[in-house]
Each structure stands twice: as structure tokens, then as C-alpha cells.
Amino acid sequence: MNSARRLLVLIDGWRTSTASTSVARRGDGNPASMQFWAEHRLAMQLMDDVESALNALATTGTDMSAYRSAVPAWYSAIFSMPLPWHTQGTNPRELISEDKLNMLGALASLLDVVNWEPAWPGEEADIFETLTHAEQLLRDDLSIADATKRYLLGLIEELRYAVQNMDENGNAPARKVSMELVGAMTTLAVTTPNPNDRKKWFTVAMKIAKLVGVSAVTKVVEGGIDEIIRMLEA
């Protein structure tokens, strides 16, 4: 299920809920809990991916103007702009109009056609094992600046969470953070003075890339890590 369809399911669930207030319709209905806000975070992650899809399709010549015109309504629904958060109000209003919701459904179908969200290629166990290995390497490497180490360890933890929750949230959050992690580790490899460390971090980055299907990055490894390092040293 792609991001547009998952967002559609979320918004439609809020729209058709029999709960009297917007707060009661979201998550567990308790703004003091993390579960309540996790649903909002997911909605924003899905919306971010939807906008990425719109931009990507537009750059290839597809007219996305009709879909773009509905984007403000989708944001409005996520933030419950038309409805009070804590009170029902005297004049009940729609969370989102039927035509704007239908546009989201139409976009979801289009994204299915273009295979915007392909199947996740790696096995969970392999991904977790690789992330644990990368985490241990980072913790043991005393040459890496603390700020860099914290940033990379944070990305690893984010990717773990995203992979663990793919069944519920889809693979868009995992895909995004995995690309950031692979890019960050590749940058670490490029900027590390020690050739042995370069090879170590390239190897880890490419392992993650292969497991999560970051094809644009995985192609780099086809030339051979040793050759890449040799070119960097030239």
C-alpha cells in the first residue's frame, strides 16, 4: 500500500469516526501519550512522501496540477483545520470534502501504476543484523567525532523503528531514513583519511543499500569498493 493510499485510510478513518471531537478520533485519543502523536507523525511522513511523488511525476512530464490543487485540503485534514480539536461545535463541518478525498484516492491508484512504493527487498533479520554490526563499529571507532557518531547512531535507531513498523506504516518512512543513512555513511567513508576505514564504511553502507534496495547507491558497488577508494586517493 503506497503512501497516498495509507494517508487516505488515515484521513477517511478520522472523517468517519463517530467520536465527538478531533482529539478523540486520533490515535488513542490522549494527547499526553506518544501513540496519539505517533499517528500524526506518520500522517506527516506519508504527506511528505506524497509530495515527493507529485514532484517526481511532474519532472517526468506528467501533469500533476489537479492533484497539487488538492494538497492544501490534505494538509488541512491532517491538522483538522475545519473541525475543533476539543469541542464538537454548534455547526458540524466536514473534515475534508469528498472530491478532495477522491483526488487522494486517484493519486494512490496512479502511484500503484508507476510502482512508486516497490516491495521491500531485504529480510528483517538481515537488516537488523547489519544495523547492529554498523552500530558496534561506530561505537568502537574512537576517531569519529562525537556529533557525527550521534547522528549516525540516531539514524540507525530510526531505521530500526521504521522497519519494525512497516506492516502498519508502509515502507516510505524506512525508505527515506535508509537513504539518509546510506548517504551519511558513504560521506563518512569519503571523508575518512584512513584507507582501511574508507573500505570499512563503504562496505557497511553498500550492505545496507543492498538490503533496503537503494538502487541508485547500490550501483556504485558494481565498480568495486577497492577501485572507488583508489580513485578517491588519486
C-alpha positions as CSV (number, residue, x, y, z in Angstrom):
1,M,0.0,0.0,0.0
2,N,1.6,3.3,-1.1
3,S,1.8,6.5,1.0
4,A,-1.2,8.1,-0.7
5,R,-3.4,5.2,0.0
6,R,-2.2,4.9,3.6
7,L,-2.9,8.6,4.1
8,L,-6.3,8.1,2.5
9,V,-7.1,5.4,5.0
10,L,-6.0,7.6,7.9
11,I,-8.0,10.6,6.9
12,D,-11.1,8.6,6.0
13,G,-10.9,6.9,9.4
14,W,-10.8,10.3,11.1
15,R,-13.6,11.6,8.8
16,T,-16.0,8.7,9.5
17,S,-15.2,8.2,13.2
18,T,-18.2,8.5,15.5
19,A,-16.1,10.2,18.2
20,S,-17.4,13.7,19.0
21,T,-14.1,15.6,18.8
22,S,-11.0,15.6,16.6
23,V,-8.8,14.6,19.6
24,A,-11.0,11.6,20.3
25,R,-10.7,10.5,16.7
26,R,-6.9,10.4,16.6
27,G,-4.6,7.6,17.9
28,D,-5.7,6.6,21.4
29,G,-7.5,9.9,21.9
30,N,-5.0,11.0,24.6
31,P,-2.7,13.9,23.6
32,A,-0.5,13.1,26.6
33,S,0.5,9.8,25.0
34,M,3.2,9.0,22.4
35,Q,0.7,6.8,20.5
36,F,-1.5,9.8,19.8
37,W,1.3,11.8,18.3
38,A,2.9,8.8,16.5
39,E,-0.2,8.8,14.3
40,H,0.3,12.5,13.5
41,R,4.0,11.9,12.7
42,L,3.0,9.1,10.4
43,A,0.5,11.3,8.6
44,M,3.2,13.9,8.0
45,Q,5.7,11.3,6.8
46,L,3.1,10.0,4.4
47,M,2.3,13.5,3.2
48,D,6.0,14.2,2.7
49,D,6.2,11.1,0.5
50,V,3.1,12.1,-1.4
51,E,4.6,15.5,-2.2
52,S,7.8,13.8,-3.3
53,A,5.8,11.6,-5.6
54,L,4.0,14.6,-7.1
55,N,7.3,16.3,-7.7
56,A,8.9,13.3,-9.2
57,L,6.0,12.6,-11.6
58,A,5.8,16.3,-12.6
59,T,9.5,16.3,-13.5
60,T,8.9,13.5,-16.0
61,G,6.2,15.4,-17.8
62,T,3.1,14.2,-16.1
63,D,0.5,17.0,-15.5
64,M,0.0,16.9,-11.7
65,S,-1.8,20.2,-11.4
66,A,-5.1,18.7,-10.4
67,Y,-3.5,16.7,-7.6
68,R,-1.5,19.7,-6.5
69,S,-4.6,21.7,-6.1
70,A,-5.9,19.2,-3.5
71,V,-2.7,19.3,-1.4
72,P,-3.8,22.2,0.9
73,A,-7.0,20.2,1.6
74,W,-5.0,17.1,2.6
75,Y,-2.8,19.2,5.0
76,S,-6.0,20.8,6.4
77,A,-7.4,17.4,7.1
78,I,-4.2,16.2,8.8
79,F,-4.3,19.3,11.1
80,S,-8.1,19.1,11.5
81,M,-8.4,22.8,10.4
82,P,-12.2,22.6,9.7
83,L,-13.1,20.9,13.0
84,P,-12.5,21.9,16.6
85,W,-10.0,19.8,18.5
86,H,-11.7,19.6,21.9
87,T,-15.3,20.6,21.3
88,Q,-17.8,19.5,18.8
89,G,-19.0,23.0,17.9
90,T,-22.5,24.1,17.0
91,N,-22.1,23.8,13.3
92,P,-20.7,20.4,12.3
93,R,-18.4,20.6,9.3
94,E,-16.6,18.2,7.0
95,L,-13.0,17.3,7.8
96,I,-12.4,17.2,4.0
97,S,-14.7,17.4,1.0
98,E,-15.5,14.2,-0.9
99,D,-13.9,15.4,-4.1
100,K,-10.5,16.2,-2.4
101,L,-10.5,12.8,-0.7
102,N,-11.3,11.2,-4.1
103,M,-8.3,13.0,-5.6
104,L,-6.1,11.4,-3.0
105,G,-7.6,8.0,-3.9
106,A,-6.9,8.7,-7.6
107,L,-3.3,9.6,-6.8
108,A,-2.9,6.4,-4.9
109,S,-4.1,4.4,-7.9
110,L,-1.6,6.3,-10.1
111,L,1.2,5.6,-7.7
112,D,0.4,1.9,-7.9
113,V,0.6,2.1,-11.7
114,V,4.1,3.7,-11.6
115,N,5.2,1.4,-8.8
116,W,6.1,4.3,-6.6
117,E,6.5,2.1,-3.5
118,P,8.1,-1.2,-4.5
119,A,8.2,-4.2,-2.3
120,W,10.9,-4.0,0.5
121,P,13.7,-6.3,-0.8
122,G,15.5,-7.2,2.4
123,E,14.7,-9.7,5.2
124,E,14.1,-8.0,8.5
125,A,16.5,-10.3,10.3
126,D,19.3,-9.4,7.9
127,I,18.6,-5.7,8.1
128,F,18.7,-5.8,12.0
129,E,21.9,-7.8,12.0
130,T,23.6,-5.4,9.6
131,L,22.4,-2.4,11.7
132,T,23.7,-4.0,14.9
133,H,27.0,-4.6,13.2
134,A,27.2,-0.9,12.0
135,E,26.2,0.3,15.4
136,Q,29.0,-1.6,17.1
137,L,31.6,-0.4,14.5
138,L,30.5,3.2,15.2
139,R,30.7,2.8,19.0
140,D,34.2,1.2,18.8
141,D,35.6,3.8,16.4
142,L,37.2,6.5,18.5
143,S,38.3,8.5,15.5
144,I,34.8,9.6,14.6
145,A,33.6,13.0,16.0
146,D,31.0,12.6,18.7
147,A,28.5,14.7,16.8
148,T,28.9,12.5,13.7
149,K,28.6,9.4,15.8
150,R,25.4,10.6,17.5
151,Y,23.9,11.5,14.1
152,L,24.6,8.1,12.6
153,L,23.5,6.1,15.7
154,G,20.3,8.1,15.7
155,L,19.7,7.2,12.0
156,I,20.3,3.6,12.8
157,E,17.7,3.7,15.6
158,E,15.2,5.5,13.3
159,L,15.7,2.8,10.7
160,R,15.2,0.0,13.2
161,Y,11.9,1.6,14.3
162,A,10.7,2.2,10.7
163,V,11.5,-1.4,9.7
164,Q,9.8,-2.8,12.8
165,N,6.6,-0.9,11.9
166,M,6.5,-1.4,8.2
167,D,3.4,-3.6,8.3
168,E,1.4,-0.8,9.9
169,N,3.1,2.3,8.4
170,G,4.4,1.2,5.0
171,N,7.9,1.3,3.8
172,A,8.1,5.1,2.9
173,P,9.5,6.1,6.4
174,A,12.0,3.2,6.2
175,R,13.0,4.1,2.7
176,K,13.6,7.7,3.5
177,V,15.8,7.1,6.6
178,S,17.7,4.3,4.9
179,M,18.7,6.6,2.0
180,E,19.8,9.2,4.6
181,L,21.8,6.6,6.5
182,V,23.5,5.2,3.4
183,G,24.3,8.7,2.2
184,A,25.7,9.7,5.6
185,M,27.9,6.5,5.8
186,T,29.1,7.0,2.3
187,T,30.1,10.5,3.2
188,L,31.9,9.2,6.2
189,A,33.8,6.8,4.0
190,V,34.8,9.5,1.5
191,T,36.0,11.9,4.3
192,T,37.9,9.4,6.4
193,P,41.7,9.7,6.0
194,N,42.5,6.1,6.7
195,P,42.1,3.9,3.5
196,N,41.2,0.8,5.7
197,D,38.4,2.8,7.4
198,R,37.2,4.0,4.0
199,K,36.8,0.4,2.9
200,K,35.1,-0.5,6.2
201,W,32.4,2.3,5.9
202,F,31.8,1.8,2.2
203,T,31.3,-1.9,2.8
204,V,28.7,-1.2,5.6
205,A,27.0,1.4,3.5
206,M,26.7,-0.8,0.5
207,K,25.4,-3.7,2.6
208,I,22.6,-1.6,3.9
209,A,22.0,-0.2,0.4
210,K,21.6,-3.7,-1.0
211,L,19.3,-4.8,1.8
212,V,17.0,-1.8,1.6
213,G,17.0,-1.5,-2.2
214,V,18.7,1.9,-2.6
215,S,19.4,1.1,-6.2
216,A,20.9,4.5,-7.1
217,V,23.6,3.9,-4.4
218,T,23.9,0.2,-4.9
219,K,25.2,0.7,-8.5
220,V,28.3,2.3,-7.0
221,V,29.4,-1.0,-5.6
222,E,29.4,-2.6,-9.1
223,G,32.7,-0.9,-9.8
224,G,34.3,-2.4,-6.8
225,I,34.9,-0.8,-3.4
226,D,38.7,-1.1,-3.8
227,E,38.5,0.7,-7.2
228,I,36.4,3.5,-5.7
229,I,38.9,4.0,-2.9
230,R,41.8,4.1,-5.3
231,M,40.1,6.8,-7.3
232,L,39.4,8.8,-4.2
233,E,43.1,8.6,-3.3
234,A,44.3,9.7,-6.8
